[in-house]
Amino acid sequence: MFIETRPSYNPYEISRESHEILESFSSVILSPPSGDFFQTRVLRLAQIFHLSAVWIAEWKKNPHNFKLYPWFT
């Protein structure tokens, strides 16, 4: 007779590292705007996700017209 045993697994459970990243992300996104956008939001998001460069795009009404704002950490 074969008995399969599996460790208890919760598909909704995330790792502690993922939880900390999500907490940091939500605190940045949900905090009230203050100061320079790039200094307060973009730089912090780059730090949270360990990014060395971030590209922010401003989309205009014309779908072929947008501006890119590079930001390097």
Predicted model as a PDB file, atoms N, CA, C, CB and O in Angstrom, pLDDT in the B-factor column:
MODEL        1                                                                  
ATOM      1  N   MET A   1       0.837  -1.168   0.000  1.00 61.00           N  
ATOM      2  CA  MET A   1       0.000   0.000   0.000  1.00 61.00           C  
ATOM      3  C   MET A   1       0.890   1.242   0.000  1.00 61.00           C  
ATOM      4  CB  MET A   1      -0.957  -0.008   1.212  1.00 61.00           C  
ATOM      5  O   MET A   1       1.851   1.326   0.765  1.00 61.00           O  
ATOM      6  N   PHE A   2       0.564   2.196  -0.857  1.00 66.00           N  
ATOM      7  CA  PHE A   2       1.335   3.426  -0.981  1.00 66.00           C  
ATOM      8  C   PHE A   2       0.555   4.571  -0.349  1.00 66.00           C  
ATOM      9  CB  PHE A   2       1.659   3.732  -2.465  1.00 66.00           C  
ATOM     10  O   PHE A   2      -0.603   4.812  -0.688  1.00 66.00           O  
ATOM     11  N   ILE A   3       1.204   5.269   0.570  1.00 71.00           N  
ATOM     12  CA  ILE A   3       0.577   6.420   1.217  1.00 71.00           C  
ATOM     13  C   ILE A   3       1.429   7.645   0.910  1.00 71.00           C  
ATOM     14  CB  ILE A   3       0.428   6.201   2.769  1.00 71.00           C  
ATOM     15  O   ILE A   3       2.612   7.707   1.248  1.00 71.00           O  
ATOM     16  N   GLU A   4       0.801   8.606   0.267  1.00 69.00           N  
ATOM     17  CA  GLU A   4       1.517   9.826  -0.076  1.00 69.00           C  
ATOM     18  C   GLU A   4       1.333  10.837   1.051  1.00 69.00           C  
ATOM     19  CB  GLU A   4       1.018  10.407  -1.431  1.00 69.00           C  
ATOM     20  O   GLU A   4       0.214  11.093   1.495  1.00 69.00           O  
ATOM     21  N   THR A   5       2.425  11.394   1.498  1.00 68.00           N  
ATOM     22  CA  THR A   5       2.348  12.434   2.522  1.00 68.00           C  
ATOM     23  C   THR A   5       2.900  13.726   1.945  1.00 68.00           C  
ATOM     24  CB  THR A   5       3.126  12.022   3.807  1.00 68.00           C  
ATOM     25  O   THR A   5       3.945  13.736   1.294  1.00 68.00           O  
ATOM     26  N   ARG A   6       2.208  14.775   2.184  1.00 66.00           N  
ATOM     27  CA  ARG A   6       2.637  16.087   1.711  1.00 66.00           C  
ATOM     28  C   ARG A   6       2.724  17.023   2.906  1.00 66.00           C  
ATOM     29  CB  ARG A   6       1.661  16.649   0.628  1.00 66.00           C  
ATOM     30  O   ARG A   6       1.951  16.908   3.857  1.00 66.00           O  
ATOM     31  N   PRO A   7       3.666  17.943   2.847  1.00 65.00           N  
ATOM     32  CA  PRO A   7       3.699  18.934   3.925  1.00 65.00           C  
ATOM     33  C   PRO A   7       2.470  19.825   3.825  1.00 65.00           C  
ATOM     34  CB  PRO A   7       5.000  19.786   3.864  1.00 65.00           C  
ATOM     35  O   PRO A   7       1.923  20.037   2.743  1.00 65.00           O  
ATOM     36  N   SER A   8       2.054  20.334   4.953  1.00 71.00           N  
ATOM     37  CA  SER A   8       0.890  21.224   4.906  1.00 71.00           C  
ATOM     38  C   SER A   8       1.269  22.446   4.095  1.00 71.00           C  
ATOM     39  CB  SER A   8       0.410  21.631   6.344  1.00 71.00           C  
ATOM     40  O   SER A   8       2.333  23.030   4.299  1.00 71.00           O  
ATOM     41  N   TYR A   9       0.422  22.822   3.200  1.00 68.00           N  
ATOM     42  CA  TYR A   9       0.712  23.913   2.283  1.00 68.00           C  
ATOM     43  C   TYR A   9      -0.491  24.819   2.185  1.00 68.00           C  
ATOM     44  CB  TYR A   9       1.105  23.384   0.897  1.00 68.00           C  
ATOM     45  O   TYR A   9      -1.609  24.370   1.934  1.00 68.00           O  
ATOM     46  N   ASN A  10      -0.252  26.084   2.383  1.00 72.00           N  
ATOM     47  CA  ASN A  10      -1.301  27.087   2.252  1.00 72.00           C  
ATOM     48  C   ASN A  10      -0.980  27.921   1.010  1.00 72.00           C  
ATOM     49  CB  ASN A  10      -1.407  27.990   3.547  1.00 72.00           C  
ATOM     50  O   ASN A  10       0.005  28.660   1.015  1.00 72.00           O  
ATOM     51  N   PRO A  11      -1.780  27.823  -0.050  1.00 69.00           N  
ATOM     52  CA  PRO A  11      -1.465  28.559  -1.277  1.00 69.00           C  
ATOM     53  C   PRO A  11      -1.538  30.072  -1.108  1.00 69.00           C  
ATOM     54  CB  PRO A  11      -2.401  28.139  -2.376  1.00 69.00           C  
ATOM     55  O   PRO A  11      -1.037  30.808  -1.958  1.00 69.00           O  
ATOM     56  N   TYR A  12      -2.147  30.549  -0.034  1.00 74.00           N  
ATOM     57  CA  TYR A  12      -2.259  31.979   0.204  1.00 74.00           C  
ATOM     58  C   TYR A  12      -1.144  32.514   1.095  1.00 74.00           C  
ATOM     59  CB  TYR A  12      -3.593  32.291   0.820  1.00 74.00           C  
ATOM     60  O   TYR A  12      -1.081  33.716   1.351  1.00 74.00           O  
ATOM     61  N   GLU A  13      -0.281  31.651   1.560  1.00 78.00           N  
ATOM     62  CA  GLU A  13       0.804  32.054   2.433  1.00 78.00           C  
ATOM     63  C   GLU A  13       1.993  32.511   1.592  1.00 78.00           C  
ATOM     64  CB  GLU A  13       1.208  30.899   3.375  1.00 78.00           C  
ATOM     65  O   GLU A  13       2.356  31.854   0.616  1.00 78.00           O  
ATOM     66  N   ILE A  14       2.596  33.631   1.967  1.00 78.00           N  
ATOM     67  CA  ILE A  14       3.764  34.117   1.245  1.00 78.00           C  
ATOM     68  C   ILE A  14       4.960  34.153   2.183  1.00 78.00           C  
ATOM     69  CB  ILE A  14       3.500  35.516   0.641  1.00 78.00           C  
ATOM     70  O   ILE A  14       4.808  34.138   3.405  1.00 78.00           O  
ATOM     71  N   SER A  15       6.133  34.200   1.608  1.00 83.00           N  
ATOM     72  CA  SER A  15       7.343  34.209   2.423  1.00 83.00           C  
ATOM     73  C   SER A  15       7.450  35.517   3.204  1.00 83.00           C  
ATOM     74  CB  SER A  15       8.589  34.007   1.542  1.00 83.00           C  
ATOM     75  O   SER A  15       6.795  36.506   2.873  1.00 83.00           O  
ATOM     76  N   ARG A  16       8.260  35.511   4.215  1.00 85.00           N  
ATOM     77  CA  ARG A  16       8.447  36.706   5.034  1.00 85.00           C  
ATOM     78  C   ARG A  16       9.073  37.822   4.205  1.00 85.00           C  
ATOM     79  CB  ARG A  16       9.324  36.393   6.261  1.00 85.00           C  
ATOM     80  O   ARG A  16       8.705  38.988   4.348  1.00 85.00           O  
ATOM     81  N   GLU A  17      10.020  37.463   3.339  1.00 87.00           N  
ATOM     82  CA  GLU A  17      10.652  38.466   2.480  1.00 87.00           C  
ATOM     83  C   GLU A  17       9.622  39.113   1.541  1.00 87.00           C  
ATOM     84  CB  GLU A  17      11.792  37.825   1.658  1.00 87.00           C  
ATOM     85  O   GLU A  17       9.619  40.332   1.364  1.00 87.00           O  
ATOM     86  N   SER A  18       8.749  38.292   0.944  1.00 85.00           N  
ATOM     87  CA  SER A  18       7.705  38.825   0.066  1.00 85.00           C  
ATOM     88  C   SER A  18       6.747  39.708   0.848  1.00 85.00           C  
ATOM     89  CB  SER A  18       6.934  37.685  -0.617  1.00 85.00           C  
ATOM     90  O   SER A  18       6.306  40.748   0.359  1.00 85.00           O  
ATOM     91  N   HIS A  19       6.430  39.292   2.056  1.00 87.00           N  
ATOM     92  CA  HIS A  19       5.540  40.088   2.905  1.00 87.00           C  
ATOM     93  C   HIS A  19       6.161  41.453   3.214  1.00 87.00           C  
ATOM     94  CB  HIS A  19       5.230  39.335   4.214  1.00 87.00           C  
ATOM     95  O   HIS A  19       5.471  42.472   3.169  1.00 87.00           O  
ATOM     96  N   GLU A  20       7.449  41.475   3.527  1.00 90.00           N  
ATOM     97  CA  GLU A  20       8.129  42.733   3.827  1.00 90.00           C  
ATOM     98  C   GLU A  20       8.169  43.645   2.604  1.00 90.00           C  
ATOM     99  CB  GLU A  20       9.550  42.464   4.327  1.00 90.00           C  
ATOM    100  O   GLU A  20       7.991  44.857   2.729  1.00 90.00           O  
ATOM    101  N   ILE A  21       8.402  43.072   1.426  1.00 89.00           N  
ATOM    102  CA  ILE A  21       8.410  43.857   0.190  1.00 89.00           C  
ATOM    103  C   ILE A  21       7.036  44.456  -0.063  1.00 89.00           C  
ATOM    104  CB  ILE A  21       8.843  42.989  -1.007  1.00 89.00           C  
ATOM    105  O   ILE A  21       6.923  45.635  -0.398  1.00 89.00           O  
ATOM    106  N   LEU A  22       5.993  43.651   0.096  1.00 89.00           N  
ATOM    107  CA  LEU A  22       4.636  44.153  -0.107  1.00 89.00           C  
ATOM    108  C   LEU A  22       4.261  45.235   0.905  1.00 89.00           C  
ATOM    109  CB  LEU A  22       3.644  43.009  -0.024  1.00 89.00           C  
ATOM    110  O   LEU A  22       3.586  46.203   0.557  1.00 89.00           O  
ATOM    111  N   GLU A  23       4.692  45.075   2.140  1.00 92.00           N  
ATOM    112  CA  GLU A  23       4.431  46.084   3.164  1.00 92.00           C  
ATOM    113  C   GLU A  23       5.123  47.393   2.808  1.00 92.00           C  
ATOM    114  CB  GLU A  23       4.899  45.592   4.543  1.00 92.00           C  
ATOM    115  O   GLU A  23       4.524  48.463   2.912  1.00 92.00           O  
ATOM    116  N   SER A  24       6.380  47.311   2.390  1.00 91.00           N  
ATOM    117  CA  SER A  24       7.122  48.516   2.008  1.00 91.00           C  
ATOM    118  C   SER A  24       6.494  49.178   0.791  1.00 91.00           C  
ATOM    119  CB  SER A  24       8.591  48.177   1.722  1.00 91.00           C  
ATOM    120  O   SER A  24       6.354  50.400   0.740  1.00 91.00           O  
ATOM    121  N   PHE A  25       6.119  48.367  -0.182  1.00 89.00           N  
ATOM    122  CA  PHE A  25       5.494  48.872  -1.400  1.00 89.00           C  
ATOM    123  C   PHE A  25       4.192  49.606  -1.082  1.00 89.00           C  
ATOM    124  CB  PHE A  25       5.230  47.722  -2.380  1.00 89.00           C  
ATOM    125  O   PHE A  25       3.962  50.714  -1.566  1.00 89.00           O  
ATOM    126  N   SER A  26       3.349  48.985  -0.271  1.00 90.00           N  
ATOM    127  CA  SER A  26       2.062  49.614   0.053  1.00 90.00           C  
ATOM    128  C   SER A  26       2.256  50.884   0.875  1.00 90.00           C  
ATOM    129  CB  SER A  26       1.163  48.630   0.815  1.00 90.00           C  
ATOM    130  O   SER A  26       1.497  51.838   0.708  1.00 90.00           O  
ATOM    131  N   SER A  27       3.251  50.921   1.757  1.00 89.00           N  
ATOM    132  CA  SER A  27       3.470  52.136   2.549  1.00 89.00           C  
ATOM    133  C   SER A  27       3.908  53.298   1.663  1.00 89.00           C  
ATOM    134  CB  SER A  27       4.520  51.883   3.640  1.00 89.00           C  
ATOM    135  O   SER A  27       3.540  54.444   1.921  1.00 89.00           O  
ATOM    136  N   VAL A  28       4.696  53.013   0.613  1.00 85.00           N  
ATOM    137  CA  VAL A  28       5.118  54.067  -0.312  1.00 85.00           C  
ATOM    138  C   VAL A  28       3.939  54.531  -1.156  1.00 85.00           C  
ATOM    139  CB  VAL A  28       6.264  53.572  -1.219  1.00 85.00           C  
ATOM    140  O   VAL A  28       3.722  55.732  -1.315  1.00 85.00           O  
ATOM    141  N   ILE A  29       3.184  53.594  -1.693  1.00 83.00           N  
ATOM    142  CA  ILE A  29       2.068  53.932  -2.570  1.00 83.00           C  
ATOM    143  C   ILE A  29       0.957  54.656  -1.816  1.00 83.00           C  
ATOM    144  CB  ILE A  29       1.517  52.673  -3.225  1.00 83.00           C  
ATOM    145  O   ILE A  29       0.363  55.596  -2.344  1.00 83.00           O  
ATOM    146  N   LEU A  30       0.672  54.233  -0.598  1.00 85.00           N  
ATOM    147  CA  LEU A  30      -0.457  54.789   0.143  1.00 85.00           C  
ATOM    148  C   LEU A  30      -0.122  56.030   0.954  1.00 85.00           C  
ATOM    149  CB  LEU A  30      -1.006  53.757   1.049  1.00 85.00           C  
ATOM    150  O   LEU A  30      -1.026  56.680   1.480  1.00 85.00           O  
ATOM    151  N   SER A  31       1.164  56.376   1.070  1.00 82.00           N  
ATOM    152  CA  SER A  31       1.519  57.567   1.843  1.00 82.00           C  
ATOM    153  C   SER A  31       1.120  58.827   1.080  1.00 82.00           C  
ATOM    154  CB  SER A  31       3.033  57.584   2.156  1.00 82.00           C  
ATOM    155  O   SER A  31       1.152  58.848  -0.150  1.00 82.00           O  
ATOM    156  N   PRO A  32       0.744  59.877   1.811  1.00 81.00           N  
ATOM    157  CA  PRO A  32       0.335  61.109   1.129  1.00 81.00           C  
ATOM    158  C   PRO A  32       1.512  61.718   0.370  1.00 81.00           C  
ATOM    159  CB  PRO A  32      -0.230  62.129   2.143  1.00 81.00           C  
ATOM    160  O   PRO A  32       2.654  61.628   0.821  1.00 81.00           O  
ATOM    161  N   PRO A  33       1.239  62.338  -0.780  1.00 74.00           N  
ATOM    162  CA  PRO A  33       2.330  62.921  -1.563  1.00 74.00           C  
ATOM    163  C   PRO A  33       2.999  64.068  -0.811  1.00 74.00           C  
ATOM    164  CB  PRO A  33       1.809  63.414  -2.917  1.00 74.00           C  
ATOM    165  O   PRO A  33       2.340  64.897  -0.182  1.00 74.00           O  
ATOM    166  N   SER A  34       4.315  64.089  -0.897  1.00 74.00           N  
ATOM    167  CA  SER A  34       5.067  65.175  -0.271  1.00 74.00           C  
ATOM    168  C   SER A  34       6.412  65.290  -0.968  1.00 74.00           C  
ATOM    169  CB  SER A  34       5.248  64.934   1.262  1.00 74.00           C  
ATOM    170  O   SER A  34       6.989  64.287  -1.388  1.00 74.00           O  
ATOM    171  N   GLY A  35       6.904  66.500  -1.087  1.00 74.00           N  
ATOM    172  CA  GLY A  35       8.209  66.718  -1.673  1.00 74.00           C  
ATOM    173  C   GLY A  35       8.266  66.376  -3.146  1.00 74.00           C  
ATOM    174  O   GLY A  35       7.244  66.298  -3.828  1.00 74.00           O  
ATOM    175  N   ASP A  36       9.473  66.174  -3.616  1.00 75.00           N  
ATOM    176  CA  ASP A  36       9.705  65.846  -5.013  1.00 75.00           C  
ATOM    177  C   ASP A  36       9.294  64.399  -5.294  1.00 75.00           C  
ATOM    178  CB  ASP A  36      11.183  66.069  -5.380  1.00 75.00           C  
ATOM    179  O   ASP A  36       9.681  63.489  -4.562  1.00 75.00           O  
ATOM    180  N   PHE A  37       8.520  64.192  -6.339  1.00 71.00           N  
ATOM    181  CA  PHE A  37       8.017  62.860  -6.687  1.00 71.00           C  
ATOM    182  C   PHE A  37       9.148  61.846  -6.829  1.00 71.00           C  
ATOM    183  CB  PHE A  37       7.214  62.921  -7.984  1.00 71.00           C  
ATOM    184  O   PHE A  37       9.066  60.741  -6.292  1.00 71.00           O  
ATOM    185  N   PHE A  38      10.211  62.222  -7.554  1.00 68.00           N  
ATOM    186  CA  PHE A  38      11.301  61.281  -7.803  1.00 68.00           C  
ATOM    187  C   PHE A  38      12.041  60.933  -6.520  1.00 68.00           C  
ATOM    188  CB  PHE A  38      12.274  61.858  -8.822  1.00 68.00           C  
ATOM    189  O   PHE A  38      12.427  59.782  -6.315  1.00 68.00           O  
ATOM    190  N   GLN A  39      12.238  61.916  -5.662  1.00 71.00           N  
ATOM    191  CA  GLN A  39      12.959  61.641  -4.419  1.00 71.00           C  
ATOM    192  C   GLN A  39      12.143  60.804  -3.453  1.00 71.00           C  
ATOM    193  CB  GLN A  39      13.356  62.935  -3.753  1.00 71.00           C  
ATOM    194  O   GLN A  39      12.683  59.928  -2.778  1.00 71.00           O  
ATOM    195  N   THR A  40      10.845  61.066  -3.383  1.00 75.00           N  
ATOM    196  CA  THR A  40      10.046  60.386  -2.368  1.00 75.00           C  
ATOM    197  C   THR A  40       9.517  59.034  -2.813  1.00 75.00           C  
ATOM    198  CB  THR A  40       8.902  61.251  -1.970  1.00 75.00           C  
ATOM    199  O   THR A  40       9.537  58.080  -2.035  1.00 75.00           O  
ATOM    200  N   ARG A  41       9.048  58.934  -4.038  1.00 82.00           N  
ATOM    201  CA  ARG A  41       8.388  57.699  -4.467  1.00 82.00           C  
ATOM    202  C   ARG A  41       9.280  56.800  -5.319  1.00 82.00           C  
ATOM    203  CB  ARG A  41       7.143  58.033  -5.238  1.00 82.00           C  
ATOM    204  O   ARG A  41       9.505  55.635  -4.990  1.00 82.00           O  
ATOM    205  N   VAL A  42       9.777  57.352  -6.403  1.00 82.00           N  
ATOM    206  CA  VAL A  42      10.508  56.530  -7.361  1.00 82.00           C  
ATOM    207  C   VAL A  42      11.787  55.974  -6.749  1.00 82.00           C  
ATOM    208  CB  VAL A  42      10.835  57.338  -8.613  1.00 82.00           C  
ATOM    209  O   VAL A  42      12.088  54.791  -6.908  1.00 82.00           O  
ATOM    210  N   LEU A  43      12.525  56.800  -6.064  1.00 83.00           N  
ATOM    211  CA  LEU A  43      13.763  56.327  -5.447  1.00 83.00           C  
ATOM    212  C   LEU A  43      13.478  55.250  -4.400  1.00 83.00           C  
ATOM    213  CB  LEU A  43      14.521  57.498  -4.807  1.00 83.00           C  
ATOM    214  O   LEU A  43      14.201  54.257  -4.318  1.00 83.00           O  
ATOM    215  N   ARG A  44      12.440  55.443  -3.611  1.00 86.00           N  
ATOM    216  CA  ARG A  44      12.086  54.442  -2.582  1.00 86.00           C  
ATOM    217  C   ARG A  44      11.632  53.134  -3.220  1.00 86.00           C  
ATOM    218  CB  ARG A  44      10.974  54.983  -1.659  1.00 86.00           C  
ATOM    219  O   ARG A  44      11.999  52.055  -2.754  1.00 86.00           O  
ATOM    220  N   LEU A  45      10.829  53.225  -4.291  1.00 86.00           N  
ATOM    221  CA  LEU A  45      10.408  52.005  -4.983  1.00 86.00           C  
ATOM    222  C   LEU A  45      11.602  51.282  -5.598  1.00 86.00           C  
ATOM    223  CB  LEU A  45       9.377  52.334  -6.070  1.00 86.00           C  
ATOM    224  O   LEU A  45      11.658  50.052  -5.584  1.00 86.00           O  
ATOM    225  N   ALA A  46      12.546  52.032  -6.132  1.00 87.00           N  
ATOM    226  CA  ALA A  46      13.760  51.416  -6.688  1.00 87.00           C  
ATOM    227  C   ALA A  46      14.528  50.682  -5.588  1.00 87.00           C  
ATOM    228  CB  ALA A  46      14.667  52.489  -7.356  1.00 87.00           C  
ATOM    229  O   ALA A  46      15.062  49.598  -5.820  1.00 87.00           O  
ATOM    230  N   GLN A  47      14.582  51.263  -4.411  1.00 89.00           N  
ATOM    231  CA  GLN A  47      15.272  50.611  -3.293  1.00 89.00           C  
ATOM    232  C   GLN A  47      14.547  49.344  -2.858  1.00 89.00           C  
ATOM    233  CB  GLN A  47      15.396  51.575  -2.107  1.00 89.00           C  
ATOM    234  O   GLN A  47      15.180  48.325  -2.582  1.00 89.00           O  
ATOM    235  N   ILE A  48      13.235  49.406  -2.797  1.00 89.00           N  
ATOM    236  CA  ILE A  48      12.453  48.245  -2.362  1.00 89.00           C  
ATOM    237  C   ILE A  48      12.669  47.060  -3.294  1.00 89.00           C  
ATOM    238  CB  ILE A  48      10.963  48.597  -2.297  1.00 89.00           C  
ATOM    239  O   ILE A  48      12.834  45.927  -2.841  1.00 89.00           O  
ATOM    240  N   PHE A  49      12.665  47.330  -4.613  1.00 87.00           N  
ATOM    241  CA  PHE A  49      12.784  46.257  -5.593  1.00 87.00           C  
ATOM    242  C   PHE A  49      14.220  46.034  -6.061  1.00 87.00           C  
ATOM    243  CB  PHE A  49      11.910  46.556  -6.780  1.00 87.00           C  
ATOM    244  O   PHE A  49      14.453  45.281  -7.007  1.00 87.00           O  
ATOM    245  N   HIS A  50      15.193  46.688  -5.399  1.00 87.00           N  
ATOM    246  CA  HIS A  50      16.618  46.522  -5.707  1.00 87.00           C  
ATOM    247  C   HIS A  50      16.905  46.819  -7.179  1.00 87.00           C  
ATOM    248  CB  HIS A  50      17.078  45.096  -5.361  1.00 87.00           C  
ATOM    249  O   HIS A  50      17.543  46.024  -7.869  1.00 87.00           O  
ATOM    250  N   LEU A  51      16.427  47.971  -7.652  1.00 86.00           N  
ATOM    251  CA  LEU A  51      16.621  48.376  -9.046  1.00 86.00           C  
ATOM    252  C   LEU A  51      17.714  49.429  -9.129  1.00 86.00           C  
ATOM    253  CB  LEU A  51      15.303  48.916  -9.655  1.00 86.00           C  
ATOM    254  O   LEU A  51      17.855  50.263  -8.235  1.00 86.00           O  
ATOM    255  N   SER A  52      18.485  49.383 -10.205  1.00 85.00           N  
ATOM    256  CA  SER A  52      19.517  50.401 -10.402  1.00 85.00           C  
ATOM    257  C   SER A  52      19.041  51.513 -11.326  1.00 85.00           C  
ATOM    258  CB  SER A  52      20.782  49.768 -10.964  1.00 85.00           C  
ATOM    259  O   SER A  52      19.654  52.580 -11.369  1.00 85.00           O  
ATOM    260  N   ALA A  53      17.963  51.284 -12.065  1.00 79.00           N  
ATOM    261  CA  ALA A  53      17.405  52.312 -12.943  1.00 79.00           C  
ATOM    262  C   ALA A  53      15.895  52.149 -13.011  1.00 79.00           C  
ATOM    263  CB  ALA A  53      18.028  52.234 -14.362  1.00 79.00           C  
ATOM    264  O   ALA A  53      15.376  51.035 -12.942  1.00 79.00           O  
ATOM    265  N   VAL A  54      15.202  53.262 -13.145  1.00 78.00           N  
ATOM    266  CA  VAL A  54      13.746  53.263 -13.242  1.00 78.00           C  
ATOM    267  C   VAL A  54      13.367  54.180 -14.393  1.00 78.00           C  
ATOM    268  CB  VAL A  54      13.073  53.721 -11.897  1.00 78.00           C  
ATOM    269  O   VAL A  54      13.937  55.261 -14.546  1.00 78.00           O  
ATOM    270  N   TRP A  55      12.414  53.754 -15.194  1.00 77.00           N  
ATOM    271  CA  TRP A  55      11.909  54.575 -16.282  1.00 77.00           C  
ATOM    272  C   TRP A  55      10.443  54.874 -15.995  1.00 77.00           C  
ATOM    273  CB  TRP A  55      12.089  53.866 -17.670  1.00 77.00           C  
ATOM    274  O   TRP A  55       9.632  53.961 -15.837  1.00 77.00           O  
ATOM    275  N   ILE A  56      10.113  56.156 -15.928  1.00 75.00           N  
ATOM    276  CA  ILE A  56       8.746  56.597 -15.711  1.00 75.00           C  
ATOM    277  C   ILE A  56       8.257  57.198 -17.022  1.00 75.00           C  
ATOM    278  CB  ILE A  56       8.647  57.628 -14.526  1.00 75.00           C  
ATOM    279  O   ILE A  56       8.948  58.018 -17.627  1.00 75.00           O  
ATOM    280  N   ALA A  57       7.080  56.797 -17.460  1.00 71.00           N  
ATOM    281  CA  ALA A  57       6.517  57.324 -18.703  1.00 71.00           C  
ATOM    282  C   ALA A  57       5.284  58.159 -18.399  1.00 71.00           C  
ATOM    283  CB  ALA A  57       6.166  56.179 -19.678  1.00 71.00           C  
ATOM    284  O   ALA A  57       4.459  57.786 -17.565  1.00 71.00           O  
ATOM    285  N   GLU A  58       5.167  59.287 -19.080  1.00 69.00           N  
ATOM    286  CA  GLU A  58       3.978  60.112 -18.996  1.00 69.00           C  
ATOM    287  C   GLU A  58       3.199  59.907 -20.287  1.00 69.00           C  
ATOM    288  CB  GLU A  58       4.334  61.625 -18.767  1.00 69.00           C  
ATOM    289  O   GLU A  58       3.683  60.228 -21.372  1.00 69.00           O  
ATOM    290  N   TRP A  59       2.016  59.381 -20.166  1.00 68.00           N  
ATOM    291  CA  TRP A  59       1.192  59.047 -21.323  1.00 68.00           C  
ATOM    292  C   TRP A  59       0.266  60.213 -21.617  1.00 68.00           C  
ATOM    293  CB  TRP A  59       0.383  57.745 -21.081  1.00 68.00           C  
ATOM    294  O   TRP A  59      -0.433  60.703 -20.730  1.00 68.00           O  
ATOM    295  N   LYS A  60       0.267  60.649 -22.858  1.00 71.00           N  
ATOM    296  CA  LYS A  60      -0.611  61.736 -23.294  1.00 71.00           C  
ATOM    297  C   LYS A  60      -1.865  61.144 -23.927  1.00 71.00           C  
ATOM    298  CB  LYS A  60       0.121  62.679 -24.298  1.00 71.00           C  
ATOM    299  O   LYS A  60      -1.963  59.928 -24.091  1.00 71.00           O  
ATOM    300  N   LYS A  61      -2.820  61.992 -24.279  1.00 73.00           N  
ATOM    301  CA  LYS A  61      -4.047  61.493 -24.898  1.00 73.00           C  
ATOM    302  C   LYS A  61      -3.762  60.794 -26.220  1.00 73.00           C  
ATOM    303  CB  LYS A  61      -5.030  62.637 -25.119  1.00 73.00           C  
ATOM    304  O   LYS A  61      -4.388  59.782 -26.536  1.00 73.00           O  
ATOM    305  N   ASN A  62      -2.835  61.321 -26.981  1.00 71.00           N  
ATOM    306  CA  ASN A  62      -2.434  60.678 -28.226  1.00 71.00           C  
ATOM    307  C   ASN A  62      -1.604  59.443 -27.857  1.00 71.00           C  
ATOM    308  CB  ASN A  62      -1.620  61.669 -29.155  1.00 71.00           C  
ATOM    309  O   ASN A  62      -0.575  59.587 -27.198  1.00 71.00           O  
ATOM    310  N   PRO A  63      -2.012  58.249 -28.254  1.00 66.00           N  
ATOM    311  CA  PRO A  63      -1.296  57.038 -27.818  1.00 66.00           C  
ATOM    312  C   PRO A  63       0.142  56.940 -28.333  1.00 66.00           C  
ATOM    313  CB  PRO A  63      -2.054  55.824 -28.266  1.00 66.00           C  
ATOM    314  O   PRO A  63       0.904  56.091 -27.870  1.00 66.00           O  
ATOM    315  N   HIS A  64       0.519  57.791 -29.276  1.00 70.00           N  
ATOM    316  CA  HIS A  64       1.891  57.754 -29.791  1.00 70.00           C  
ATOM    317  C   HIS A  64       2.748  58.869 -29.205  1.00 70.00           C  
ATOM    318  CB  HIS A  64       1.885  57.856 -31.311  1.00 70.00           C  
ATOM    319  O   HIS A  64       3.877  59.084 -29.647  1.00 70.00           O  
ATOM    320  N   ASN A  65       2.225  59.568 -28.227  1.00 69.00           N  
ATOM    321  CA  ASN A  65       2.925  60.688 -27.639  1.00 69.00           C  
ATOM    322  C   ASN A  65       3.122  60.448 -26.149  1.00 69.00           C  
ATOM    323  CB  ASN A  65       2.162  61.995 -27.884  1.00 69.00           C  
ATOM    324  O   ASN A  65       2.166  60.496 -25.375  1.00 69.00           O  
ATOM    325  N   PHE A  66       4.355  60.191 -25.752  1.00 65.00           N  
ATOM    326  CA  PHE A  66       4.642  60.041 -24.337  1.00 65.00           C  
ATOM    327  C   PHE A  66       6.061  60.500 -24.069  1.00 65.00           C  
ATOM    328  CB  PHE A  66       4.441  58.582 -23.879  1.00 65.00           C  
ATOM    329  O   PHE A  66       6.890  60.552 -24.978  1.00 65.00           O  
ATOM    330  N   LYS A  67       6.340  60.838 -22.803  1.00 69.00           N  
ATOM    331  CA  LYS A  67       7.664  61.275 -22.382  1.00 69.00           C  
ATOM    332  C   LYS A  67       8.227  60.229 -21.434  1.00 69.00           C  
ATOM    333  CB  LYS A  67       7.615  62.682 -21.706  1.00 69.00           C  
ATOM    334  O   LYS A  67       7.506  59.677 -20.603  1.00 69.00           O  
ATOM    335  N   LEU A  68       9.508  59.963 -21.563  1.00 68.00           N  
ATOM    336  CA  LEU A  68      10.192  59.068 -20.634  1.00 68.00           C  
ATOM    337  C   LEU A  68      11.070  59.892 -19.710  1.00 68.00           C  
ATOM    338  CB  LEU A  68      11.034  58.007 -21.392  1.00 68.00           C  
ATOM    339  O   LEU A  68      11.756  60.816 -20.145  1.00 68.00           O  
ATOM    340  N   TYR A  69      11.040  59.548 -18.437  1.00 68.00           N  
ATOM    341  CA  TYR A  69      11.866  60.197 -17.449  1.00 68.00           C  
ATOM    342  C   TYR A  69      12.764  59.144 -16.803  1.00 68.00           C  
ATOM    343  CB  TYR A  69      10.999  60.930 -16.392  1.00 68.00           C  
ATOM    344  O   TYR A  69      12.324  58.448 -15.888  1.00 68.00           O  
ATOM    345  N   PRO A  70      14.008  59.012 -17.255  1.00 69.00           N  
ATOM    346  CA  PRO A  70      14.891  58.013 -16.626  1.00 69.00           C  
ATOM    347  C   PRO A  70      15.334  58.484 -15.244  1.00 69.00           C  
ATOM    348  CB  PRO A  70      16.131  57.739 -17.516  1.00 69.00           C  
ATOM    349  O   PRO A  70      15.527  59.678 -15.015  1.00 69.00           O  
ATOM    350  N   TRP A  71      15.486  57.560 -14.357  1.00 63.00           N  
ATOM    351  CA  TRP A  71      15.959  57.863 -12.998  1.00 63.00           C  
ATOM    352  C   TRP A  71      16.916  56.757 -12.599  1.00 63.00           C  
ATOM    353  CB  TRP A  71      14.764  57.984 -11.968  1.00 63.00           C  
ATOM    354  O   TRP A  71      16.550  55.582 -12.611  1.00 63.00           O  
ATOM    355  N   PHE A  72      18.129  57.123 -12.249  1.00 66.00           N  
ATOM    356  CA  PHE A  72      19.137  56.137 -11.879  1.00 66.00           C  
ATOM    357  C   PHE A  72      19.454  56.277 -10.410  1.00 66.00           C  
ATOM    358  CB  PHE A  72      20.413  56.297 -12.726  1.00 66.00           C  
ATOM    359  O   PHE A  72      19.633  57.384  -9.903  1.00 66.00           O  
ATOM    360  N   THR A  73      19.522  55.160  -9.736  1.00 56.00           N  
ATOM    361  CA  THR A  73      19.790  55.184  -8.293  1.00 56.00           C  
ATOM    362  C   THR A  73      21.266  55.108  -8.030  1.00 56.00           C  
ATOM    363  CB  THR A  73      19.077  54.038  -7.582  1.00 56.00           C  
ATOM    364  O   THR A  73      21.688  55.115  -6.874  1.00 56.00           O  
TER     365      THR A  73                                                      
ENDMDL                                                                          
END                                                                             
